[in-house]
């Protein structure tokens, strides 16, 4: 694309900048208001106005960028940042079909979440700070999406981690929220360190951070096999941390301690999507390492089944959705491991819209029933919250893969990618995971809305206008965005060819019919278990009590990590602290000081102040040296 003749490309870099400026203005104004005004809430609406205006403007500019991509394909803008020796480090943006997709998803979801937050967070004493962090988080994620080099991407990657820490721990007065934020920060840091090492290895091998240049050098054989495989594996570990892949998944369910709109933002289109986006973005070099692609597929498959089984037994509505997110992210990684970039990105979009809908729907429920999260303490809400019920069902049915909703099309393309890769055993396990996904979605949709109504919920009612409008918008998209898989015009040949011209939209009738049947069976089974009671959930759990207990305890992974920390990390820490105190501090530092002090006490008697004493000492020393010289030369 000729960058001189395009408006969208030159506008793209403004999109993250607007949110960054909004963050700075909100933070500075908060300080000024507290300094000059006695009333804390004097300019309380300034923060949401600035934050929403920034992301709304970014969403409008996205359409200009998309128009340029449709007409010209993509492009980049960069400039020199600094020069170290012969190495020139640049920063800039790169826009292609994958990055513009993420650009639209992030701006759209962030906009709806912020509008929703106007009602949900109203009255919170940290109202302004909430929108400030939102802007920072959005700016970081948008920068990550647009970065044209790995160093710039890594800076944004770390800012995303910082933003998530602040959002998850927003109610830091609660110990559980503070612990959850710390857990997320530390767990993702493991992956971040690996990502940094992988980037450094690629830079050492190529002499550049530019992503396109690295692709060219790697494809021409300019990177050694060991270095290439090692760097790709490390980059993938970084993606595993952000996208909560097994065994780094433990932070995401605990992240539910943050406000519900935060959960929607993190789970739908931002932080957890970063890992999937990174693998898709770096796919040209991933495809040069078949062994690593196999690892990506295996990790994705394990995560898909592993998290799906846990979503089936959790009773907290937000944690069910959290494990659902982990499971679907695993499905995307599985698809990427099979080479299905277009299918994975399409499901990322579909999942992002549906999951934002479900989290905001869960927030609407909680807002109406005094923040209750246990699904067994809900019931009959379809009568009192009809809009929330309908929209929630659409989101759940989409992720369950029921036609003609968007999730049906994306799920079908994911399965087809695995089939085309020749992984028949993996496909069989994936189909089982599809069944699990539909079953826990049936459970979470049926129990709160069709279950018996507890007495304390008689007064529950539909949420306010500002809360349910985003739900309706997301529900419409969850139902209709699937048509993007089809060719809609001469300039838009369908999603597969839009992302990758070498791929085409295909239908495998038997696979499509099988996936529909699995979803329907899961829905019927869920209704039979949780409403008709014709099948007892308790009896099912007692059929394999040890397995049920293991799943309910999250396969004891969290307990194992806690044991490692308590028995190993803290033990080593205590030993190091003891060594530091006794050997380093008491012996080396204090001991040196004491020995000097004592030697000074002994030697000060020699300091008489008489010249003849010093002269005699010098004479004795000279005689000693003379004798030593005579003995050695004799």
ABEGO torsion letter per residue (X at the ends): XBAAABAAAAAAAAAAAAAAAAAAAAAAAAAAAAAABABAAAAAAAAAAAAAAAAAAAAAAAAAAAAAAAAAGEEBBBBBABBBEABBBBBEBBBBAAAAAAAAAAAAAAAAAAAAAAAAABGBAAAAAAAAAAAAAAAAAAAAAABABAAAAAAAAAAAAAAAAAAAAABAABAAAAAAAAAAAAAAAAAAAAAAAAAAAAAAAAGBABAAAAAAAAAAGABBAAAAAAAAAAAAAAAAAAAGBOAAAAAAAAAAABBAAAAAAAAAABAAAAAAAAAAAAAAAAAABAAAAAAAAAAAAAAAAAAAAAAAABABAAAAAAAAAAAAAAAAAAAAAAGBAAAAAAAAAAAAAAAAAAAAAAAAAAAAAGGBABAAABEGAAAABAAAAAAAAAAAAAAAGBOABAAAAAAAAAAAAAAAAGBAAAAAAAAAAAAAAAAAAAAAAAAAAABBBBAAAAABBBBBAAAAAAAAAAAAAAAAAAAAABBABAABAEAAAAABAABBBBBBAAAAAAAAAAAAAAAAAAAAAAAAGABBAAAAAAABAAAAAAAAAGGGAAAAAAAAAAAAAAAAAAAAAAAAAAAAAAAAAAAAAAAAAAAAAAAAAABAGBAAAAAAAAAAAAAAAAAAAAAAAX
